[in-house]
Amino acid sequence: MASVSSDKRVPFIAGNWKMNLDHLQSIAFVQKLAWSLKDANHDFAKTEVAVFPPFTDLRSVQTLISADKLELGFGAQDVSAHASGAYTGEIAAQFLKALDVRYVIIGHSERRQYHNETDELLAQKIAIAIENGIVPVICVGETAEDLELHGQSAVPVAQLRAALALAGGATNIVVAYEPVWAIGSGQAATPEQAEQVAEQLRLVVAEILGDEVADATRILYGGSVKSTNIAGFLRKPNVDGALVGGASLDIAEFASISQFRKHVGT
Ligand code: 13P
């Protein structure tokens, strides 16, 4: 059995579906995933697992999870920085809360890149998620160019500091370190690289939210995670789970990643 990063924190495997699977597909997927995990005797108290479907799937996923009393969690992929009003196309934190959404991904590099989301906007989104009792999964990470110019941790550290600017008093956050160069590339960071940045990110959480919150905060690694490399990340003391993209769309693979404790030698 692979040993786990820390006894203090329950490891968290999060599947970011991105813009894949409609609401009908989401129902079939969640049923099969729940069955696969049950079949593998998955212990959710020891490893939390959640899916992050598109907005239009959330009601279906919520209904299924609640009706079948599944232990699988779910979250949204984004949230509006505004509480309500004339913001065509946006989704309020309050609406997510009404669907029992537990988590929301904020600041994914695809939102930063394709929707020009700034650190200031992300800080507002994080604040409104926290106000509504939704745990933000705050994404940070450097591009290949940043890596060359500034090294590995400078950009993620600066992004996290900016993201937490309005989050004073927060006690429950998740941080995801996703190097942009590793996303969808098949070239994951090494566990050592992930650990080095995660350690720096935990120091930022400690500096802004205090030691106790920093100790309790799960820091995930994301970028080309698969069942064959997950155990190496989770063996690191500051890496507490993974934010999985492509591999989260394959039920057997995602179930296997969730079962990382069973993997050896990777
Ligand atoms: P991949 O796992 O497909 O590299 O994507 C990572 C990611 O962006 C998760 O948010």
Boltz pocket constraint, residues with backbone or C-beta under 6 A from the ligand:
constraints:
  - pocket:
      binder: B
      contacts: [[A, 16], [A, 108], [A, 178], [A, 182], [A, 183], [A, 184], [A, 185], [A, 186], [A, 222], [A, 223], [A, 224], [A, 225], [A, 243], [A, 244], [A, 245], [A, 246], [A, 247]]
      max_distance: 6.0
